[in-house]
Amino acid sequence: MKTYKGSCHCGAIRFTFSGPEIDHGLHCNCSMCRRKGAVMSEFVVAPGDISIEDQNNSLATYEFGQHVAKHHFCRKCGIYPFHQTLRKPGYYRINLGCVDEVDALALPVEVFDGASL
C-alpha cells in the first residue's frame, strides 16, 4: 500500500489515503459520472484508510437515485475530489485528477457499466 495526498482545486478540501499503486483508472457510464468525466480510482478506499481535512465547511454532498452513493464536492471551487460508492457503501473512489503527482489523463482507463445498476 502507498500513501497519496490530494486536494480540490482551491485547497479547501485536502485528503490523504492509502491504496495500491495507481497505474490505471476507471470511467463510469452512469448519468452522474458521464457528466463529471473524471478518471476515478479503480480500487475503493476503506473509510479507515482516508483522512479528509475540510476547511470552513467547504465539503458538500450530492445524492440522487437510491441516495446510497455520496458525491462529494467543494463548495468554493466546485471540484469533485472523491465519492462514496453505490456498490460498497461508505467506501471511496478517488478522482485521480485531484491526487498529487498522478497524471490521470496519461493512465489507461477501463469503463464500468454503472448505468445498468
N, CA, C and O atoms as CSV, one atom per row, in Angstrom:
chain,resi,resn,atom,element,x,y,z
A,1,MET,N,N,0.839,-1.181,0.000
A,1,MET,CA,C,0.000,0.000,0.000
A,1,MET,C,C,0.884,1.245,0.000
A,1,MET,O,O,1.962,1.269,0.594
A,2,LYS,N,N,0.403,2.258,-0.671
A,2,LYS,CA,C,1.129,3.513,-0.786
A,2,LYS,C,C,0.242,4.623,-0.227
A,2,LYS,O,O,-0.984,4.525,-0.270
A,3,THR,N,N,0.861,5.671,0.294
A,3,THR,CA,C,0.105,6.818,0.800
A,3,THR,C,C,0.120,7.923,-0.247
A,3,THR,O,O,1.175,8.282,-0.771
A,4,TYR,N,N,-1.057,8.458,-0.545
A,4,TYR,CA,C,-1.231,9.523,-1.528
A,4,TYR,C,C,-1.843,10.739,-0.846
A,4,TYR,O,O,-2.530,10.620,0.168
A,5,LYS,N,N,-1.581,11.912,-1.421
A,5,LYS,CA,C,-2.179,13.160,-0.951
A,5,LYS,C,C,-2.872,13.823,-2.131
A,5,LYS,O,O,-2.474,13.656,-3.283
A,6,GLY,N,N,-3.922,14.580,-1.814
A,6,GLY,CA,C,-4.623,15.289,-2.868
A,6,GLY,C,C,-5.453,16.422,-2.302
A,6,GLY,O,O,-5.512,16.632,-1.091
A,7,SER,N,N,-6.097,17.150,-3.211
A,7,SER,CA,C,-6.939,18.272,-2.798
A,7,SER,C,C,-7.868,18.655,-3.933
A,7,SER,O,O,-7.703,18.234,-5.078
A,8,CYS,N,N,-8.853,19.470,-3.576
A,8,CYS,CA,C,-9.675,20.108,-4.605
A,8,CYS,C,C,-8.811,21.202,-5.245
A,8,CYS,O,O,-7.641,21.342,-4.891
A,9,HIS,N,N,-9.364,21.967,-6.168
A,9,HIS,CA,C,-8.584,22.987,-6.862
A,9,HIS,C,C,-8.125,24.118,-5.949
A,9,HIS,O,O,-6.981,24.561,-6.044
A,10,CYS,N,N,-9.005,24.593,-5.063
A,10,CYS,CA,C,-8.667,25.735,-4.208
A,10,CYS,C,C,-7.946,25.326,-2.920
A,10,CYS,O,O,-7.442,26.189,-2.202
A,11,GLY,N,N,-7.891,24.031,-2.617
A,11,GLY,CA,C,-7.188,23.560,-1.420
A,11,GLY,C,C,-8.018,23.552,-0.147
A,11,GLY,O,O,-7.506,23.206,0.917
A,12,ALA,N,N,-9.293,23.928,-0.233
A,12,ALA,CA,C,-10.139,23.926,0.962
A,12,ALA,C,C,-10.413,22.504,1.451
A,12,ALA,O,O,-10.661,22.285,2.637
A,13,ILE,N,N,-10.367,21.543,0.531
A,13,ILE,CA,C,-10.520,20.132,0.883
A,13,ILE,C,C,-9.207,19.446,0.541
A,13,ILE,O,O,-8.770,19.435,-0.610
A,14,ARG,N,N,-8.594,18.877,1.561
A,14,ARG,CA,C,-7.354,18.117,1.392
A,14,ARG,C,C,-7.602,16.717,1.926
A,14,ARG,O,O,-8.380,16.522,2.861
A,15,PHE,N,N,-6.937,15.754,1.324
A,15,PHE,CA,C,-7.129,14.381,1.779
A,15,PHE,C,C,-5.862,13.566,1.590
A,15,PHE,O,O,-5.019,13.868,0.745
A,16,THR,N,N,-5.755,12.534,2.394
A,16,THR,CA,C,-4.656,11.571,2.330
A,16,THR,C,C,-5.308,10.198,2.370
A,16,THR,O,O,-6.244,9.975,3.137
A,17,PHE,N,N,-4.820,9.280,1.550
A,17,PHE,CA,C,-5.377,7.930,1.570
A,17,PHE,C,C,-4.293,6.906,1.256
A,17,PHE,O,O,-3.253,7.228,0.681
A,18,SER,N,N,-4.560,5.681,1.646
A,18,SER,CA,C,-3.672,4.558,1.345
A,18,SER,C,C,-4.337,3.684,0.307
A,18,SER,O,O,-5.536,3.414,0.378
A,19,GLY,N,N,-3.548,3.241,-0.662
A,19,GLY,CA,C,-4.078,2.373,-1.712
A,19,GLY,C,C,-2.952,1.742,-2.487
A,19,GLY,O,O,-1.784,2.048,-2.250
A,20,PRO,N,N,-3.289,0.857,-3.416
A,20,PRO,CA,C,-2.263,0.237,-4.249
A,20,PRO,C,C,-1.676,1.258,-5.223
A,20,PRO,O,O,-2.185,2.371,-5.350
A,21,GLU,N,N,-0.620,0.874,-5.895
A,21,GLU,CA,C,-0.011,1.756,-6.892
A,21,GLU,C,C,-1.048,2.119,-7.950
A,21,GLU,O,O,-1.769,1.254,-8.447
A,22,ILE,N,N,-1.116,3.382,-8.282
A,22,ILE,CA,C,-2.076,3.857,-9.281
A,22,ILE,C,C,-1.430,3.731,-10.653
A,22,ILE,O,O,-0.543,4.508,-11.007
A,23,ASP,N,N,-1.888,2.738,-11.428
A,23,ASP,CA,C,-1.334,2.533,-12.760
A,23,ASP,C,C,-2.411,2.484,-13.840
A,23,ASP,O,O,-2.104,2.320,-15.021
A,24,HIS,N,N,-3.671,2.626,-13.437
A,24,HIS,CA,C,-4.776,2.748,-14.381
A,24,HIS,C,C,-5.967,3.368,-13.662
A,24,HIS,O,O,-5.989,3.472,-12.435
A,25,GLY,N,N,-6.943,3.773,-14.443
A,25,GLY,CA,C,-8.101,4.448,-13.871
A,25,GLY,C,C,-9.397,3.840,-14.351
A,25,GLY,O,O,-9.415,2.819,-15.039
A,26,LEU,N,N,-10.477,4.488,-13.974
A,26,LEU,CA,C,-11.810,3.977,-14.264
A,26,LEU,C,C,-12.726,5.132,-14.660
A,26,LEU,O,O,-12.701,6.195,-14.040
A,27,HIS,N,N,-13.518,4.919,-15.680
A,27,HIS,CA,C,-14.625,5.808,-16.032
A,27,HIS,C,C,-15.897,5.019,-15.772
A,27,HIS,O,O,-15.932,3.807,-15.984
A,28,CYS,N,N,-16.924,5.687,-15.322
A,28,CYS,CA,C,-18.231,5.070,-15.118
A,28,CYS,C,C,-19.198,5.729,-16.099
A,28,CYS,O,O,-19.095,6.925,-16.372
A,29,ASN,N,N,-20.137,4.942,-16.626
A,29,ASN,CA,C,-21.068,5.495,-17.607
A,29,ASN,C,C,-22.432,5.863,-17.017
A,29,ASN,O,O,-23.385,6.075,-17.767
A,30,CYS,N,N,-22.540,5.943,-15.671
A,30,CYS,CA,C,-23.817,6.367,-15.084
A,30,CYS,C,C,-24.042,7.846,-15.423
A,30,CYS,O,O,-23.124,8.534,-15.867
A,31,SER,N,N,-25.259,8.319,-15.211
A,31,SER,CA,C,-25.599,9.685,-15.602
A,31,SER,C,C,-24.734,10.732,-14.894
A,31,SER,O,O,-24.379,11.745,-15.496
A,32,MET,N,N,-24.396,10.501,-13.644
A,32,MET,CA,C,-23.576,11.456,-12.888
A,32,MET,C,C,-22.128,11.451,-13.393
A,32,MET,O,O,-21.566,12.505,-13.692
A,33,CYS,N,N,-21.539,10.276,-13.484
A,33,CYS,CA,C,-20.126,10.171,-13.869
A,33,CYS,C,C,-19.886,10.597,-15.314
A,33,CYS,O,O,-18.848,11.182,-15.622
A,34,ARG,N,N,-20.837,10.308,-16.202
A,34,ARG,CA,C,-20.691,10.765,-17.592
A,34,ARG,C,C,-20.546,12.271,-17.621
A,34,ARG,O,O,-19.745,12.801,-18.391
A,35,ARG,N,N,-21.302,12.962,-16.798
A,35,ARG,CA,C,-21.256,14.427,-16.779
A,35,ARG,C,C,-19.992,14.956,-16.115
A,35,ARG,O,O,-19.468,15.993,-16.522
A,36,LYS,N,N,-19.494,14.251,-15.090
A,36,LYS,CA,C,-18.257,14.682,-14.418
A,36,LYS,C,C,-17.049,14.427,-15.306
A,36,LYS,O,O,-16.149,15.262,-15.392
A,37,GLY,N,N,-17.030,13.282,-15.963
A,37,GLY,CA,C,-15.925,12.948,-16.856
A,37,GLY,C,C,-14.605,12.658,-16.157
A,37,GLY,O,O,-13.559,12.642,-16.806
A,38,ALA,N,N,-14.630,12.432,-14.876
A,38,ALA,CA,C,-13.393,12.240,-14.111
A,38,ALA,C,C,-12.823,10.838,-14.297
A,38,ALA,O,O,-13.552,9.880,-14.555
A,39,VAL,N,N,-11.518,10.741,-14.163
A,39,VAL,CA,C,-10.836,9.448,-14.083
A,39,VAL,C,C,-10.769,9.102,-12.599
A,39,VAL,O,O,-10.134,9.805,-11.813
A,40,MET,N,N,-11.431,8.014,-12.231
A,40,MET,CA,C,-11.509,7.616,-10.824
A,40,MET,C,C,-10.552,6.463,-10.537
A,40,MET,O,O,-10.064,5.788,-11.443
A,41,SER,N,N,-10.303,6.263,-9.250
A,41,SER,CA,C,-9.516,5.104,-8.846
A,41,SER,C,C,-10.298,3.842,-9.174
A,41,SER,O,O,-11.513,3.782,-8.988
A,42,GLU,N,N,-9.592,2.845,-9.661
A,42,GLU,CA,C,-10.210,1.555,-9.955
A,42,GLU,C,C,-10.513,0.839,-8.641
A,42,GLU,O,O,-11.487,0.092,-8.548
A,43,PHE,N,N,-9.695,1.062,-7.649
A,43,PHE,CA,C,-9.854,0.449,-6.327
A,43,PHE,C,C,-10.704,1.355,-5.439
A,43,PHE,O,O,-10.810,2.558,-5.682
A,44,VAL,N,N,-11.308,0.763,-4.409
A,44,VAL,CA,C,-12.033,1.550,-3.415
A,44,VAL,C,C,-11.158,1.703,-2.182
A,44,VAL,O,O,-10.303,0.865,-1.898
A,45,VAL,N,N,-11.388,2.782,-1.462
A,45,VAL,CA,C,-10.617,3.096,-0.261
A,45,VAL,C,C,-11.543,2.951,0.945
A,45,VAL,O,O,-12.620,3.546,0.994
A,46,ALA,N,N,-11.105,2.152,1.915
A,46,ALA,CA,C,-11.879,1.950,3.134
A,46,ALA,C,C,-11.940,3.241,3.938
A,46,ALA,O,O,-11.001,4.036,3.897
A,47,PRO,N,N,-13.031,3.463,4.668
A,47,PRO,CA,C,-13.154,4.696,5.463
A,47,PRO,C,C,-11.975,4.917,6.412
A,47,PRO,O,O,-11.594,6.062,6.655
A,48,GLY,N,N,-11.403,3.865,6.943
A,48,GLY,CA,C,-10.260,4.000,7.847
A,48,GLY,C,C,-8.950,4.304,7.148
A,48,GLY,O,O,-7.946,4.590,7.800
A,49,ASP,N,N,-8.953,4.244,5.795
A,49,ASP,CA,C,-7.731,4.487,5.022
A,49,ASP,C,C,-7.720,5.845,4.341
A,49,ASP,O,O,-6.851,6.117,3.512
A,50,ILE,N,N,-8.685,6.707,4.683
A,50,ILE,CA,C,-8.705,8.059,4.123
A,50,ILE,C,C,-8.883,9.065,5.260
A,50,ILE,O,O,-9.674,8.861,6.180
A,51,SER,N,N,-8.129,10.144,5.166
A,51,SER,CA,C,-8.240,11.239,6.119
A,51,SER,C,C,-8.630,12.480,5.319
A,51,SER,O,O,-7.957,12.832,4.350
A,52,ILE,N,N,-9.713,13.143,5.720
A,52,ILE,CA,C,-10.232,14.288,4.980
A,52,ILE,C,C,-10.169,15.528,5.858
A,52,ILE,O,O,-10.666,15.533,6.984
A,53,GLU,N,N,-9.548,16.584,5.327
A,53,GLU,CA,C,-9.480,17.873,6.010
A,53,GLU,C,C,-10.371,18.844,5.246
A,53,GLU,O,O,-10.160,19.091,4.059
A,54,ASP,N,N,-11.361,19.390,5.930
A,54,ASP,CA,C,-12.357,20.272,5.334
A,54,ASP,C,C,-12.261,21.649,5.985
A,54,ASP,O,O,-12.662,21.821,7.136
A,55,GLN,N,N,-11.736,22.621,5.261
A,55,GLN,CA,C,-11.616,23.977,5.789
A,55,GLN,C,C,-12.916,24.742,5.573
A,55,GLN,O,O,-13.455,24.752,4.466
A,56,ASN,N,N,-13.415,25.373,6.612
A,56,ASN,CA,C,-14.579,26.264,6.534
A,56,ASN,C,C,-15.841,25.596,5.994
A,56,ASN,O,O,-16.622,26.222,5.277
A,57,ASN,N,N,-16.037,24.327,6.339
A,57,ASN,CA,C,-17.244,23.616,5.918
A,57,ASN,C,C,-17.425,23.668,4.398
A,57,ASN,O,O,-18.524,23.922,3.903
A,58,SER,N,N,-16.340,23.426,3.668
A,58,SER,CA,C,-16.363,23.519,2.207
A,58,SER,C,C,-16.849,22.251,1.521
A,58,SER,O,O,-17.224,22.290,0.349
A,59,LEU,N,N,-16.850,21.132,2.230
A,59,LEU,CA,C,-17.248,19.861,1.622
A,59,LEU,C,C,-18.770,19.737,1.578
A,59,LEU,O,O,-19.441,19.775,2.609
A,60,ALA,N,N,-19.295,19.590,0.373
A,60,ALA,CA,C,-20.737,19.401,0.179
A,60,ALA,C,C,-20.962,18.030,-0.449
A,60,ALA,O,O,-20.038,17.423,-0.991
A,61,THR,N,N,-22.190,17.556,-0.369
A,61,THR,CA,C,-22.520,16.223,-0.867
A,61,THR,C,C,-23.778,16.277,-1.711
A,61,THR,O,O,-24.758,16.935,-1.360
A,62,TYR,N,N,-23.730,15.569,-2.832
A,62,TYR,CA,C,-24.894,15.427,-3.703
A,62,TYR,C,C,-25.287,13.960,-3.758
A,62,TYR,O,O,-24.438,13.091,-3.960
A,63,GLU,N,N,-26.577,13.685,-3.578
A,63,GLU,CA,C,-27.102,12.322,-3.659
A,63,GLU,C,C,-28.269,12.313,-4.642
A,63,GLU,O,O,-28.987,13.305,-4.766
A,64,PHE,N,N,-28.454,11.212,-5.327
A,64,PHE,CA,C,-29.611,11.066,-6.207
A,64,PHE,C,C,-29.994,9.593,-6.264
A,64,PHE,O,O,-29.308,8.748,-5.687
A,65,GLY,N,N,-31.069,9.286,-6.946
A,65,GLY,CA,C,-31.491,7.893,-7.108
A,65,GLY,C,C,-31.783,7.239,-5.766
A,65,GLY,O,O,-32.698,7.648,-5.051
A,66,GLN,N,N,-31.002,6.227,-5.431
A,66,GLN,CA,C,-31.197,5.461,-4.200
A,66,GLN,C,C,-30.627,6.159,-2.965
A,66,GLN,O,O,-30.835,5.684,-1.849
A,67,HIS,N,N,-29.924,7.257,-3.136
A,67,HIS,CA,C,-29.311,8.028,-2.042
A,67,HIS,C,C,-28.302,7.204,-1.246
A,67,HIS,O,O,-28.124,7.426,-0.048
A,68,VAL,N,N,-27.644,6.259,-1.906
A,68,VAL,CA,C,-26.599,5.456,-1.262
A,68,VAL,C,C,-25.233,6.039,-1.602
A,68,VAL,O,O,-24.409,6.264,-0.716
A,69,ALA,N,N,-24.998,6.281,-2.892
A,69,ALA,CA,C,-23.738,6.899,-3.308
A,69,ALA,C,C,-23.741,8.357,-2.854
A,69,ALA,O,O,-24.765,9.036,-2.934
A,70,LYS,N,N,-22.601,8.828,-2.382
A,70,LYS,CA,C,-22.457,10.197,-1.899
A,70,LYS,C,C,-21.365,10.870,-2.745
A,70,LYS,O,O,-20.186,10.537,-2.621
A,71,HIS,N,N,-21.759,11.801,-3.590
A,71,HIS,CA,C,-20.831,12.503,-4.478
A,71,HIS,C,C,-20.411,13.789,-3.789
A,71,HIS,O,O,-21.211,14.716,-3.655
A,72,HIS,N,N,-19.166,13.850,-3.353
A,72,HIS,CA,C,-18.665,14.994,-2.591
A,72,HIS,C,C,-17.990,15.998,-3.519
A,72,HIS,O,O,-17.328,15.627,-4.488
A,73,PHE,N,N,-18.174,17.287,-3.199
A,73,PHE,CA,C,-17.549,18.340,-3.998
A,73,PHE,C,C,-17.256,19.537,-3.099
A,73,PHE,O,O,-17.789,19.643,-1.994
A,74,CYS,N,N,-16.414,20.427,-3.580
A,74,CYS,CA,C,-16.037,21.624,-2.834
A,74,CYS,C,C,-17.021,22.754,-3.132
A,74,CYS,O,O,-17.284,23.068,-4.293
A,75,ARG,N,N,-17.559,23.357,-2.082
A,75,ARG,CA,C,-18.493,24.483,-2.237
A,75,ARG,C,C,-17.811,25.708,-2.850
A,75,ARG,O,O,-18.472,26.530,-3.485
A,76,LYS,N,N,-16.495,25.838,-2.666
A,76,LYS,CA,C,-15.786,27.022,-3.155
A,76,LYS,C,C,-15.417,26.903,-4.634
A,76,LYS,O,O,-15.738,27.788,-5.427
A,77,CYS,N,N,-14.739,25.805,-5.008
A,77,CYS,CA,C,-14.245,25.697,-6.383
A,77,CYS,C,C,-15.043,24.724,-7.250
A,77,CYS,O,O,-14.852,24.688,-8.465
A,78,GLY,N,N,-15.930,23.937,-6.646
A,78,GLY,CA,C,-16.793,23.041,-7.402
A,78,GLY,C,C,-16.194,21.697,-7.773
A,78,GLY,O,O,-16.871,20.865,-8.377
A,79,ILE,N,N,-14.948,21.474,-7.425
A,79,ILE,CA,C,-14.274,20.234,-7.829
A,79,ILE,C,C,-14.752,19.047,-7.007
A,79,ILE,O,O,-14.981,19.158,-5.803
A,80,TYR,N,N,-14.899,17.908,-7.680
A,80,TYR,CA,C,-15.266,16.631,-7.068
A,80,TYR,C,C,-13.981,15.860,-6.762
A,80,TYR,O,O,-13.340,15.373,-7.693
A,81,PRO,N,N,-13.577,15.730,-5.487
A,81,PRO,CA,C,-12.342,15.004,-5.178
A,81,PRO,C,C,-12.538,13.502,-4.939
A,81,PRO,O,O,-11.606,12.724,-5.140
A,82,PHE,N,N,-13.732,13.086,-4.515
A,82,PHE,CA,C,-13.990,11.675,-4.217
A,82,PHE,C,C,-15.486,11.470,-4.024
A,82,PHE,O,O,-16.249,12.424,-3.868
A,83,HIS,N,N,-15.885,10.198,-4.038
A,83,HIS,CA,C,-17.287,9.869,-3.733
A,83,HIS,C,C,-17.341,8.549,-2.978
A,83,HIS,O,O,-16.414,7.741,-3.030
A,84,GLN,N,N,-18.441,8.356,-2.279
A,84,GLN,CA,C,-18.693,7.084,-1.611
A,84,GLN,C,C,-19.573,6.264,-2.550
A,84,GLN,O,O,-20.528,6.784,-3.129
A,85,THR,N,N,-19.250,4.993,-2.695
A,85,THR,CA,C,-19.802,4.188,-3.773
A,85,THR,C,C,-21.181,3.597,-3.499
A,85,THR,O,O,-21.599,3.436,-2.353
A,86,LEU,N,N,-21.856,3.288,-4.572
A,86,LEU,CA,C,-23.150,2.621,-4.510
A,86,LEU,C,C,-22.961,1.142,-4.190
A,86,LEU,O,O,-23.681,0.577,-3.366
A,87,ARG,N,N,-21.988,0.524,-4.849
A,87,ARG,CA,C,-21.807,-0.931,-4.689
A,87,ARG,C,C,-21.169,-1.319,-3.371
A,87,ARG,O,O,-21.365,-2.439,-2.899
A,88,LYS,N,N,-20.409,-0.419,-2.766
A,88,LYS,CA,C,-19.777,-0.691,-1.480
A,88,LYS,C,C,-19.956,0.543,-0.608
A,88,LYS,O,O,-19.013,1.317,-0.438
A,89,PRO,N,N,-21.147,0.741,-0.052
A,89,PRO,CA,C,-21.456,1.954,0.703
A,89,PRO,C,C,-20.424,2.267,1.791
A,89,PRO,O,O,-19.967,1.387,2.520
A,90,GLY,N,N,-20.079,3.556,1.869
A,90,GLY,CA,C,-19.110,4.002,2.862
A,90,GLY,C,C,-17.679,3.983,2.370
A,90,GLY,O,O,-16.823,4.654,2.947
A,91,TYR,N,N,-17.396,3.229,1.312
A,91,TYR,CA,C,-16.057,3.167,0.724
A,91,TYR,C,C,-15.947,4.230,-0.361
A,91,TYR,O,O,-16.950,4.634,-0.948
A,92,TYR,N,N,-14.732,4.677,-0.620
A,92,TYR,CA,C,-14.488,5.806,-1.510
A,92,TYR,C,C,-13.813,5.400,-2.811
A,92,TYR,O,O,-12.991,4.484,-2.840
A,93,ARG,N,N,-14.165,6.086,-3.875
A,93,ARG,CA,C,-13.369,6.132,-5.102
A,93,ARG,C,C,-12.839,7.558,-5.170
A,93,ARG,O,O,-13.518,8.510,-4.786
A,94,ILE,N,N,-11.634,7.683,-5.658
A,94,ILE,CA,C,-10.926,8.964,-5.672
A,94,ILE,C,C,-10.869,9.518,-7.091
A,94,ILE,O,O,-10.632,8.767,-8.037
A,95,ASN,N,N,-11.081,10.811,-7.248
A,95,ASN,CA,C,-10.865,11.487,-8.524
A,95,ASN,C,C,-9.351,11.613,-8.684
A,95,ASN,O,O,-8.716,12.415,-7.999
A,96,LEU,N,N,-8.775,10.822,-9.585
A,96,LEU,CA,C,-7.319,10.784,-9.722
A,96,LEU,C,C,-6.739,12.097,-10.220
A,96,LEU,O,O,-5.540,12.330,-10.062
A,97,GLY,N,N,-7.548,12.957,-10.813
A,97,GLY,CA,C,-7.097,14.287,-11.212
A,97,GLY,C,C,-6.804,15.186,-10.024
A,97,GLY,O,O,-6.165,16.227,-10.176
A,98,CYS,N,N,-7.265,14.794,-8.840
A,98,CYS,CA,C,-7.031,15.567,-7.613
A,98,CYS,C,C,-5.864,15.034,-6.793
A,98,CYS,O,O,-5.531,15.601,-5.752
A,99,VAL,N,N,-5.246,13.964,-7.243
A,99,VAL,CA,C,-4.161,13.333,-6.492
A,99,VAL,C,C,-2.824,13.920,-6.930
A,99,VAL,O,O,-2.499,13.938,-8.117
A,100,ASP,N,N,-2.055,14.399,-5.956
A,100,ASP,CA,C,-0.732,14.958,-6.240
A,100,ASP,C,C,0.139,13.908,-6.939
A,100,ASP,O,O,0.100,12.725,-6.598
A,101,GLU,N,N,0.902,14.349,-7.896
A,101,GLU,CA,C,1.889,13.525,-8.597
A,101,GLU,C,C,1.296,12.370,-9.396
A,101,GLU,O,O,2.008,11.411,-9.699
A,102,VAL,N,N,0.011,12.436,-9.747
A,102,VAL,CA,C,-0.608,11.449,-10.629
A,102,VAL,C,C,-1.124,12.189,-11.848
A,102,VAL,O,O,-1.872,13.159,-11.719
A,103,ASP,N,N,-0.728,11.737,-13.042
A,103,ASP,CA,C,-1.228,12.319,-14.283
A,103,ASP,C,C,-2.394,11.454,-14.755
A,103,ASP,O,O,-2.211,10.513,-15.526
A,104,ALA,N,N,-3.589,11.785,-14.283
A,104,ALA,CA,C,-4.771,10.975,-14.558
A,104,ALA,C,C,-5.044,10.821,-16.055
A,104,ALA,O,O,-5.533,9.779,-16.492
A,105,LEU,N,N,-4.736,11.842,-16.833
A,105,LEU,CA,C,-5.028,11.787,-18.264
A,105,LEU,C,C,-4.068,10.893,-19.035
A,105,LEU,O,O,-4.338,10.552,-20.186
A,106,ALA,N,N,-2.949,10.505,-18.421
A,106,ALA,CA,C,-1.986,9.619,-19.073
A,106,ALA,C,C,-2.237,8.146,-18.746
A,106,ALA,O,O,-1.583,7.270,-19.311
A,107,LEU,N,N,-3.169,7.867,-17.845
A,107,LEU,CA,C,-3.435,6.492,-17.413
A,107,LEU,C,C,-4.367,5.763,-18.375
A,107,LEU,O,O,-5.291,6.367,-18.919
A,108,PRO,N,N,-4.131,4.464,-18.589
A,108,PRO,CA,C,-5.140,3.685,-19.307
A,108,PRO,C,C,-6.385,3.588,-18.416
A,108,PRO,O,O,-6.282,3.477,-17.194
A,109,VAL,N,N,-7.552,3.631,-19.045
A,109,VAL,CA,C,-8.806,3.581,-18.261
A,109,VAL,C,C,-9.710,2.459,-18.754
A,109,VAL,O,O,-9.705,2.080,-19.925
A,110,GLU,N,N,-10.470,1.956,-17.822
A,110,GLU,CA,C,-11.478,0.939,-18.066
A,110,GLU,C,C,-12.830,1.615,-17.868
A,110,GLU,O,O,-12.932,2.561,-17.088
A,111,VAL,N,N,-13.861,1.151,-18.552
A,111,VAL,CA,C,-15.198,1.711,-18.375
A,111,VAL,C,C,-16.044,0.721,-17.576
A,111,VAL,O,O,-16.141,-0.461,-17.908
A,112,PHE,N,N,-16.649,1.243,-16.516
A,112,PHE,CA,C,-17.541,0.469,-15.660
A,112,PHE,C,C,-18.982,0.781,-16.043
A,112,PHE,O,O,-19.328,1.945,-16.244
A,113,ASP,N,N,-19.822,-0.237,-16.147
A,113,ASP,CA,C,-21.209,-0.045,-16.547
A,113,ASP,C,C,-22.095,0.284,-15.343
A,113,ASP,O,O,-22.879,-0.553,-14.895
A,114,GLY,N,N,-21.966,1.486,-14.832
A,114,GLY,CA,C,-22.795,1.938,-13.714
A,114,GLY,C,C,-24.200,2.295,-14.155
A,114,GLY,O,O,-25.105,2.360,-13.324
A,115,ALA,N,N,-24.405,2.527,-15.442
A,115,ALA,CA,C,-25.719,2.885,-15.947
A,115,ALA,C,C,-26.706,1.726,-15.812
A,115,ALA,O,O,-27.916,1.944,-15.766
A,116,SER,N,N,-26.203,0.517,-15.751
A,116,SER,CA,C,-27.077,-0.661,-15.669
A,116,SER,C,C,-27.410,-1.069,-14.246
A,116,SER,O,O,-28.144,-2.035,-14.039
A,117,LEU,N,N,-26.877,-0.345,-13.251
A,117,LEU,CA,C,-27.163,-0.706,-11.862
A,117,LEU,C,C,-28.504,-0.196,-11.410
A,117,LEU,O,O,-28.893,-0.417,-10.263
